[in-house]
Amino acid sequence: MTTTEYNDLTELTGTAFVPRVAKDRILARKEFVSDQEVRWCPGCGDYAILAAFQSFLPELGIAPENIVVVSGIGCSSRFPYYVESYGMHSIHGRAPSIATGIATAREDLSVWVMTGDGDALAIGGNHFIHALRRNVNLNIVMFNNEIYGLTKGQYSPTSPVGTVSKSTPFGSVDHPFNPIRLALGADATFVARTMASDRQHLTETLRRAALHRGGSFVEVLQNCVIFNDGTFDDLKSEDHLLRMEPGQPLISGDRCIVRDPVRGLVVVPTSAVDPATIVKHDPAHANPGVAFALASIEGADSHDLVPIGIFRDIVQPTYDDAVREQIRTFSEAAGGDPTDADLAALLAGRNTWTVAP
């Protein structure tokens, strides 16, 4: 990639440098299904996410060997075993860091991080925000069931105040993260929310994330039938969902979103306002404050009115593209790629010492 190409990355997709299969090869879902037995609890929302992911991958036209799935620890982190691709089941919370290295070293790969609310936002919180801050060209899909499932039902960083769990028998007292606001606060360039129970919306959201060049974050609301069953039952009703579509008015049933000069974006009865004042969704807005306000609307945290869709989708240079271009530029200035002798000299340094036994 030349410097000109690097400066023109605004025209590229997230998989721009990933090789495509031959035109006469038609990929099918079965090519992305491994021979491993899927071992999640019956009824777990993870099954729906896995099925949607495996079914959507053939659309990319990318062979399994050019896709990498990285995970940490948790129920969601069994994902790499079930996808017929390269993958790594890594250590707790570190998947974004490992994926950053992969994406930076190999621009010919489509890199996916599969994580959970505990893995990503507790021990992995630091790695999560920095991967998004750097705008690494990778996709982070976070399964949010508002509980720790693998370790048998402790409250997580997204559990509501008052959650009774094995680690909080009298109810949790600390304030939970709103994952969307956290990602926006890290200046992520693509931020979206979907649900495991809505296959069409889930698939379309994953598709949009894959096409985005830069760090994409997708929160997937999903049910844990064993330790937090029914936590998103309210969202079975469309009256509790605010479906965000670019360029469309933000309306949910008999409610809508308007701008208040003091309070910002507010929820009001649709019948009480002029239709022209209803906010139209614009995920391409450069200022993340608009998306942050949407993630903070009244009722969002209590599941009374939950926005789903793409909050933010903007274009910025990516970390991995910049690193590769920097390496090429200075390697050329130094006369080419370093040799084995150069590496040996670097490791030896100018001064060496012998440590006596």
Order of alpha helices (4+ residues) and beta strands (2+ residues): alpha-alpha-beta-alpha-beta-alpha-beta-alpha-beta-alpha-beta-alpha-beta-beta-beta-beta-beta-alpha-beta-alpha-alpha
